[in-house]
Amino acid sequence: MNFILYSDVNDSSISQSLGRPEYSYYFVLKAYRPVFESLGRVHVVSSVAEVDPLYRQLLAAGEDSLFLSFTPPQKTPTDLECPTICVVAWEFDSIPDEQWDNDPRQDWTQMLARQGRVITLSSHTARAIRRAMGEDFPVLVLPTPLWENFAAIRSHHTSAPVNPGSTLEIKGCIFDTRTLGLNADALIPLLPTAEELAALEALRPPPLTLKRRFVIARHYLRLWALDLGKAQPTPVCRTYFLKQWYWEGIRDVLSDGAHERMANALPSIAGPQPIVLPEPVPRDLPDTTGQVETRVDGVVYATVFNPKDGRKNWHQLITAFCWAFRETDDATLVLKITQSDLSSYYDELMTLLAQLSPFACRVVVMHGYLDDPQYARLYEAASFYVNASRCEGLCLPLMEFMASGKPVIAPDHTAMEDYIDERVAFVVKSSEELTIWPQDTRIIYRTLRYRPDWGSLKTAYEHSYQMAKAQPQDYRRMSRAAIDRMHDYCAFAPVQQRLSDFFGLAPQACVPATVTDNASC
């Protein structure tokens, strides 16, 4: 069997694609690839246009093929000769079963019915699909097999509740609340003093005199007359000159009623003026092209997210941390940002941190791309991983830190219900809330997600810190449980068995090629 794999993002574009809506599909494809290689030959294509020519070539050689599209159903092609199956990452309690914008592809039930089966990343997604497609619809729940990828980290690193000191590096920039000089008072607009008001008043131009009005009128009427006398007069210019004469010379002496009558009679001259917005002032953002580093120690909490992803609930994640540890100087939160555009979140994040100041704890923000060795240092530096999401399709970073032996703080909803409980995590309570399908341009409520409880999140921070400082044996037990959970959930062998049973194929090998993925959201 030949497996043809495709994702919108590939090896050459991933570093420039951080923050794109479906960029994490790249990491799913990369993690799945060794499993497919154990069942047949794998061909990774960079374009959908390559699929059918490759399919016909293999068919001519007497070989079967299957195209696996690591894209949402509405973006999966429907006109290919090659048999197609979609790999779906989805985090809501229902799938789109309606169409909008006159686009039938938006109705996932039609798209999945064409393919006849589907691969999902979680039991939560599988239930949502079966509710729409029927209980008998073939759905394979296949978590990404990543447990073996962290064997090297587990072999030379033992998770410690308190970090004695680790150096983190990144190609990009690092913001550290210990050096930012945060000040909430800077956010409060100050009223001008009497002297400043007097200075502003002195800059105000004096009222127009009759002579000055005459000069303005003569200037613009002269330009109007000159244009009128041209062999080929320009109506736009004539209107412009009269408009300038009206607004600069006489508008301020007319009552609102008189102006309204003028605007009705001569709309091109006295009508509303267009609003001219000032040019945005360029901001002096930090350089993101160099290699930078920082050192962290104490009880270190790590998280990986895209600030433009509304699911991630990162405001609560930060506020609960800063409030829980506002008087604790050895608690550090490391935010690894998976968004390439620093300007898209910089002001929002810095404003939030300033609003929370002063606090004794430390927040470190890492913006940029981490290569595999740099990510390994982040895995090792963390005492805990934190997730406060409203919903998840899988959450690779959470699984990766657990596979590295890190206990976590996380809810147990959506995809996380498959592997989160009290043995491996400080579970954050949550409740259901209405939301929209993210691609639905109508922006109407059709599905559910979850609302994490802020108080429960703050308590989880406090209890995890107490464990790290006073109960190291409990920490080690939870660390071991996280490793065991990931072994049972996403080791190569059980994932391979699920896949081979689904396709009715015999495995060719049982040892995966080691792949260390960058964490994704």
N, C-alpha and C positions, 0 to 999 in steps of 0.2 A: 504494500500500500504506500502511495505517495501522499504526503501531507503538504499542502501549499499554504503557507502562513502569511498573513498581511496585517499590518497596523499602519495608521496614518503617520505615526512617529517611528523613526528608525535610528540606528546607531549614529548616523551622521548628523541627525537633526535634534537629538534629545537634549543636548546642552542649551540649544536655543528655544526649546519647546516647553520649558518649565512653566507651569501655570495654565497651559492649554487645557480645555475641558476634558479631553480624552487621552491626555499624555500618559496616564498611568497604565493604559492598555499595553503600551510598549513593554513595561516591566512584567506584565502578566504573560505576554508572548515569550519574553526572554526566559521566564521561569518555567513555562510549559515545554519549551523546545526540547530539553533532554528527554522528557517523557515520550514525546512523539517520536524522537529519534530511536527510542528503544522498541518502538512498534513498527517502524517503517522508515522510508527516506523522507527527509524534510527539505523543502525548498522555501526560502523566505524571499518574497518578492517585494519590490519597492513601489509597485504601482498595480492597481487592479487590472490595467490593460495587459499585464504580463500573464495573467492567469490562464485565459483560454488558449493562447498559443502553446503554453507549457503543457496544459491539459491534453491538447490534440497530439502533441509530440509524444507524450507518455502513452497515450491511448494507442497510437500507431505502433508502439513497441510492445503492446499487449499488457500494459500496466494500468491499474486503477489509481484514481486520484480523488482527493477530497480537499476542497478549499475551505480553510478556517479563517473567518473574518473577525479580527479583534477590533471591532467597531460596533457602535450601537446598531440595533436592527434597522433604524430608519436610514442609516448610512451604508448598509450592506447592499451590494449590487443584486439586482433581481433578474438580470438578463444574461447571466453567464451560462455557458454550456456545462461547465464543471459543476458537479454537485457541491452545494454550499451549506455550511453550518456556521451559525453565529455564536461567538463567545460573549456573554452578556454579564457586565458588572452593573448591578442595579440595587438601589437602597431604599425603595419605597414599597408600600404594602400592596400596590396595584400597578400593573403595566398599562401603558396607553392603549385603550381599546376603542378610540375614536380617531377620526382624522380631522385636520384643520388646514387652513390655507390651501384648500383644494389639493392636498397632497396625501394620497392614500398610504404612502410609506410611513406616515406618522402613526398609523394604526398598527401597533406591533402584532396584534393577533393575525392580521393578514400576512405580515412578513414572516412570522414564525410558521404559519400554516404552509407557506410555500416551501420552507426548508424541511419541515416534518420532524425536527428535533432541535435541541438547543443545549449548549453547555453554559452553566452558571457557576458563580464562584461561592455561593452560599445557600444554605437551606431556606433562608428568608426569601431570597429571589425565586427559588424553585417553587415555593408556596404561592407567591404572587403570580407566577406564570401558570401554574396549574389551576388557580382560581379562574383565570381567563380562558385557558385553552382546554380545560378538562383534566381530571385526575389521571387519565391514561396517556396524556401527551408525554413523549419521551424527553425527560430532563435529566441531565447528568450534573450533579453537584461536584465540582472539582476544584478544591483549593489549590493554590499555587504550591508546588513542591519546593520549599526553600529550606527545610530543616538541615539538610546536608551542607548547604552553602555556608553555614556558620560553624562548621566543625573546627576550622582553624582557630576561630575566636574562642570557642569553648575549650579547646585543648590547651591553650596557653594563657587563658584569662579566667579567673574566678570572680564572679560578681561580688562586689563589696558594698555594704550599705553606706559607708562613708568613704568618699574618694580622697586619698591623701594628696592628690594633685595630678592633673593631666593637661597636656597641651593640645589644643584643637587648632587645625589649620583649614583655610578655605581660600579658593581663588574668588575674591569678591571683596566684601567689607564686613566688619563686625561692629555692632553697637553694644556698648556696655553701660548699664545704668550707673555703675560706679564712677564713670568718667564723663557722662553726658551733661552733668550739671543741671538736672531736672529741677524745675521750679514751677509749682502750680500758680504762683502769683503772676507769672509771665503770660498766663492764659486770660487774665482779667483785663479788659480794656480800661485804661486809666482815663478819667475825665481831664480835659485840658485845664491848666491853671489860668488865673485871670490874666497873667502876663502873656501866656500863649494865645488866649482869646484875643487880646489886644493886638498881638502881632498879626494874627490871621485877619483881623478887621482892617489893619493897615494895608494889607495886600489886596483888599477888595477894590476893584476899579470904581472910580467915582461915578455918580449918576450921569447919564448922557445929557449934555446940554443941547439946546436947540441948534447951536452952531454945529456941534458934533453930529447930530442927526442929519443936518443938511449935507455935511461932508460925506457921510455914509450913503445917503440917498443919491447924491450926485455921482459918486464913484460907481455904484452898481447900475444906475440907470444909464450912465455913459457907456458902460460895457454892454448893456442890453441893446442900446441904440446902435453901437458899432457893429454888433453881431447882426442886427436887423438889416443893416445897410449892405451886408455882404451879398455877393452874387448868389451864393448858396448858403443861406443862413441855417444854423443848427438849432432846431426847436429845443433840444435838451439843454443847451447852454443858455438860451433865452430864459427858460423856466428857472434854471439854477440862479441866474443873476437876480431875477425878481424875488425868488424865495429868500436869498440872502439879504436883499434890501428890506423885505418885510420883517424877517426874524431878528436882524441885527439893529434895524433902524426904528421900527414903530411898534413891534408886538408888545413891548413892556408897558406902553402907555394906553393900550386898549383894555377894556374890561373883558371878562371871560365871555360875556354875552356877545359883545361886538366881535371878538375873535372867532367865536363859533359861527356867527353869520358869515364872516369872511371865509372861514374854512369851507362852509357849505357852498358859497358862491364861487370861490377860486381854490378848489382842493389841491391843485398842483402847486400852488404858491403858499397858501396858508394852512394846508392840511397837516396832519401829524408828521413830525420829523422822525426819520428812522433812528433807532437807538444804536449808537456806536459804542461797542464794548471796548474797553482798553485792552491793549495787547498784554497777554499774560507775562508776568515778570519771571524770567528764568531763575530757577532755584539752584543754589549751589549744593548739589548732592555729592556725597563722597564718591571717590573713584572706586570702580568695581572691577578693575582689570588686574590688580596686583594680588600677590600672595600675602595673606595676613594671618596672624595667629593670636590666641589668647590662652590663658591658663585658668582652669576651673578646679575647685575642690569643695569639700564638704558634702552635704546631701544634694546630689545633682539630679534634677528632673529634666528630661528631654522630651521634645515633641517635634513633629515634622508636619508642616501644613502649608497650604496656599492661602494667604489672607483674602484673596478674592473669591474663594470657595465658601459660599454661604452655609455649607453643611458643618463647617469645622468649629463654629461656636468659640472662636479663639478669644473674644473679648472676655467671656466668662472664665476661660482657662487662665488668662493672665490676672484678672481682677481677684479671683478666688485665691490664687497663689500669693499675690502681693498682700492681700488682707490677712491670710492665714499666717504669713511670716513677716508681717510689717515690723516686728521687733526681733527677728531671728536673722543674724548676719551670716550664718553658714549654710543657708538654703539658696540654691541657685537654679534658675529655670533657663534652659538653653532652647531657644526657638530656632530651628532650622527651617528657613523659608524656601518654599519651592515655587517661587514666582520670579520671573526674570526681570520684570519691570519694577525697579525700586520705587519710582515716583508714584506708582499706583497705590501704594499702601503706606508710604513713609510718614506723611502728615498724620494720618489716622492713628498709626501705632505710636508715634511720639507724643501726640496729644493724650492718648490713653495713659501712657506711662507718666506724663506730667501731672495728669489729674490724680493719679494714685500716690504721687510723691508727697511727703518723704516716706521711704520705707527702708528698713535695714537689709532686707533680702536683696538678691542680685538677679537681674534679668540680662541675659546675653542673647543678642539677635545675630544670627549668621545668615548673610545674604550672599548667594552665589552657588557655584556648582562644586559639589564634593566628589572627588574620585573615590575609588573603592578603598584604598588605604586610609584616606581621610575619614570616610564613613566608619571604618573599623574603629578608629580612635574615638569617634562619637559613641558608638555602641559600648565600648569599654568604659568610657568616662561616666556614663549614666548610672545612677542608683536606681531610678525608676523611669518608666515611660508614661506619658500622660496623654489620654484621649478624652475629649469632652464633646464629641461630635453629636449632631442631631440625627445622623444616619450614616451608614457605611455600606459600600458594596463588597468590601473585603477588609481593607486597611492593612496594606502590606507593611508599613513602618511598625505598626503595633506588633504584628507577627514576627518581624525581623528582630526587634528588641527582645521579645519573649524567647525566640530561638537562641539569642545570645545570653539568656539566663537572667533577664531583667524582669522583676515583678512590675506590675503596671497599675495605673489608675485609669479606669474606663467604665463606661456603661455596658450593659449586657444585652443591648437591643440590636436589631437588624442583623447584619452579617456577624457581628461580634458575639451573638448568642451561641454560635458554634464552638467558641473556644474560651469565652470569658466566664469565670465564676469566682467565688470567694477563695478558692484554693490558690489561684494565680493572680488575683487582683483585689484591689480595694474598689468594690463595685459602686459606681455612681448611680443613684436612683434617677429615674426619668419617667415621663408620662407622654402619652400620644398628643399630637397636635395636627391640625389641618395644614396642608401645604399644596403646592402646585407641582406638576411634572416640570422639571427644569427647562425642557425644550419647548414647552407649550407657549406659543406666542400669544394665546388668548389670556394667559395669566389668570386662570380660573381654578378654584379648588376642586381637586379630583382625587387626592390621595392623602396619606398620613406619613408623618415622620415623628421624631421624639424630641421632647424638651427636657434636657438634663436639669437636675435640681442644683442650683448654685450652692445652697447650704450643704448638700450632700458632697459636692465636689470639694468645698473648703474643708469639711470634716475628713475627707479622704486624704487630703494633703497633710492635715495635722496628725492623723493616725499613722500614716506611712512614715512621717518624720520621727514620730515616737518609736516606731519599730526599728528604724535605721539606727537611732541613737542608743536605745536601751534594750532591744531584743534582737541582737544579731542572729541568734539561732533561728528565730522565726523568719527572719529575712532569708537566710540560707535555705530554709525549707520551702518558702514561696518561690525562690529562684529555681530550685530543683524541680518544683512542680511546673513552672513555666516551660522549662526545657522538655520535660516529659509530655506536657500537653501538646507542644508543637511536634514532637516526635510522632505521637499518635495521630495528630490531625493532618500534618502536611509533610511527612517524610516521603521519600521517593517511592518506596515499595507500595504502600496502600494507594497512593494516587495513581501509580502505574496500573495497579490491579483494577481500579474503578474504570480507568480509560479503556483498558483492553477488554473488559467485560462489555462496556457500552458499544464498542465497535466490533466485538467478536473476533479479536485478533490475539495471537499468541505473542508474548514479549520476546524480543530478540536478545535483550540484555537486562541486567538488574542493577547495574552500577551507573549512576548518573555522572555526566560531566559536571565538574564543579563550576558554578557561575555565581559570582558575588554581585548582586544587584544593588544599584542605588535605591534608596528608599523612595517611595512615591506615595501620593495621597490616594 
